[in-house]
Amino acid sequence: MKYFLSLFAALLIVVGMGPRTFAQVNDSLPQLAAGRLDWGPYRALAPQRFNQKDYAVYMVRVNKFHEIFETDPRQQWVDDFHFFDLNGDLMPDAIYSGSSQYFKGDRSLIMIGDTALQYPITFDQPGYIQALEMADTCLKLTVVQEASGIDYRVNLRRFRYDHATDTATQLWGLQYLSTTQIPPNRNPAVPLVLRRPTYLRTSAEIISEPAIDYDQDGHPDGVGNIIADLQPGLPLLRLWQEIRNGEDWSFVILLEAPSGKHLFSVPPNDKIPQGYAGWLPSKAME
């Protein structure tokens, strides 16, 4: 997943591809290398006089996360809490982003402090925070849910969290298989339409065997490096093009879910722009 956000940021320059494209989402994406957010630059924004551990312990107690003490004896969770005055009311608010047995993996939370020193959870998403921008009226954050166990997909979701209402709105989502090879560089995004039937693949090569049981239920889900059976007419964005073993390949983001058989999990809310990434032969777009 390295460099993925810098690839995805290229989508902002594309216009005129229809109502459900990423280009028309009013959002600016940070170009960060993949991985957990470096919280170092944000520490200066923390309350001046407070004890990190004391505040973290209070968060755990007030929200009844008591089991976290037993499941995480190394107390990593202490450093996974981050404290800021997010809404300007002079009360320290909390952001949690970390991995815990108690939360069954990565979890991202926002807890807004009130005058009664209660900290209701106003944002709760599986995954870790990869990018965060703070403004007077809102936060914008990208949450990454890595593949784990029988779930073989990686999901990136972008949110806007409004301080006035303490509510979050998802701006877009992006999905790809954990085995997908992400190119280390990118070209300016090019809007295209698929012209020929083809397959979306995890890598720039044709691998047609063996059968793969991704979800480990005893029944094969896919074959080789095939992700999806694609039909003509599908809108997409090309972010990278290269010659591999004499063949011309393109790394693309599909702007609609494939109509044929595929390994993606399509979200039920079709009003949120959603993309699906992978490789396909460049000739399929000619």
Secondary structure, DSSP 8 states (H G I E B T S, - for coil): -TTHHHHHGGGGG---S-TT-GGGS--------SSS---GGGGGGS-SS--HHHHHHHHHHHTT-THHHHH-TT-HHHHTEEEE-SSSSSS-EEEEEEEETTTTEEEEEEE---TTS---EEEEEESEEEEEEE-SSEEEEEEEE--BTTB-EEEEEEEEEETTTTEEEEEEEEEEETT----SS----EEEE--S-EEEESSSS-----EE-TT-SSS--EETTEEEEE-TT-EEEEEEEEEETTEEEEEEEESS--SSSBS----S-TTS-EEEEEEEEGGGG-
